[in-house]
Amino acid sequence: MNKKGAIKVKVAVCDDEKVFQKEITDILQKYRHERNLDVFIDYYDNGEEFLCSEYEYDVIFMDYQMKSLNGIETAEKFREKNPDSIIIFISAYPAAALDAFEVKAYRFLQKPVDKAKLFKALDDYLKSIDYDRLLLINTQDESYKIRISDIIYLEGDGKYTTIRTKNKSFRVRINLKQLELKLPPEKFIRCSKSFVVGFEHIDNHTNTNIFLDNGEKAVLGAHYAAKFKTEFQNYIMRYNEEH
C-alpha cells in the first residue's frame, strides 16, 4: 500500500551483478522508509537492455564496468535523447569518476556503496527539485510527476484531460476542473470550456485564438476573452518586473 502523500520516485538500476542490484535495493528500501517515499525500482542486466526501455526514470544507478556496452558508452547513447536525466555512477574503480562526469553524472559512488553517501546523493537530488513546481497525479493505473513549467495546456474531454507538455502528452482520467485547481492561477488561465493554457507558453493571441510556442493554438471563447486579456496583461507586467 502506498503511503498517503508520499512522493513517488522511479529508479533504474543498470548493473550486470545481482549482488550489487540487491545491495542498492536494500539501501533504497531503508531510504524509502526513512524519507516517507514510494520508490519503484526496475533492473537492467546490461546497457543494451536499458537503452531499449521506453520507461522514464527519476534516478538511474549505472555501473561503470559492464560486458559489451560499459556504463560510459551506455550513458553517452542515453544522453542523446535524455540530456537532463539524473545518473549516479557506481564503480569499484575511483579513477572512473573522471569519465563519469564527462557524461554529466550527477554523482559518483564507490563500491561497496556507502549508505550515508547514497542517502546524501538522493537528498540533494530531491532538494534540487522544487516540488511546489511539480504537478503530481495519481490514477488507478499510473503516477505522473510533471514540471508545471513544462505544461503548455490542458484540454478537457468529459471525465478525461489531455496534459500537453513540451515533450509529450498525457491523457488522464481526471476532469479538467480538478486539474485546473492544482495549477497556480498566476501562471494558468481557462480560455474556453475545454482549454486551460499556460501564460509562459503563449506567443500571441487574437480575439478568437491563442497561439502557443509549440505551434498549436487554443480557442479563446467569447465568455472568457475579457478575463483572459486582463490576466495575460497582468502576467506580462509581473514578468517584466521580475526580469
C-alpha positions, 0 to 999 in steps of 0.5 A: 500500500502506498503511503498517503502523500508520499512522493513517488520516485522511479529508479533504474538500476543498470548493473550486470551483478545481482549482488550489487542490484540487491545491495542498492535495493536494500539501501533504497528500501531503508531510504524509502522508509526513512524519507516517507517515499514510494520508490519503484525500482526496475533492473537492467542486466546490461546497457543494451537492455536499458537503452531499449526501455521506453520507461522514464526514470527519476534516478538511474544507478549505472555501473561503470564496468559492464560486458559489451556496452560499459556504463560510459558508452551506455550513458553517452547513447542515453544522453542523446535523447535524455540530456537532463536525466539524473545518473549516479555512477557506481564503480569499484574503480575511483579513477572512473569518476573522471569519465563519469562526469564527462557524461554529466553524472550527477554523482559518483559512488564507490563500491561497496556503496556507502549508505550515508553517501547514497542517502546524501546523493538522493537528498540533494537530488530531491532538494534540487527539485522544487516540488511546489513546481511539480504537478503530481497525479495519481490514477488507478493505473499510473503516477505522473510527476510533471514540471508545471513549467513544462505544461503548455495546456490542458484540454478537457474531454468529459471525465478525461484531460489531455496534459500537453507538455513540451515533450509529450502528452498525457491523457488522464482520467481526471476532469479538467476542473480538478486539474485546473485547481492544482495549477497556480492561477498566476501562471494558468488561465481557462480560455474556453470550456475545454482549454486551460493554457499556460501564460509562459507558453503563449506567443500571441493571441487574437480575439478568437485564438491563442497561439502557443510556442509549440505551434498549436493554438487554443480557442479563446471563447467569447465568455472568457476573452475579457478575463483572459486579456486582463490576466495575460496583461497582468502576467506580462507586467509581473514578468517584466518586473521580475526580469 
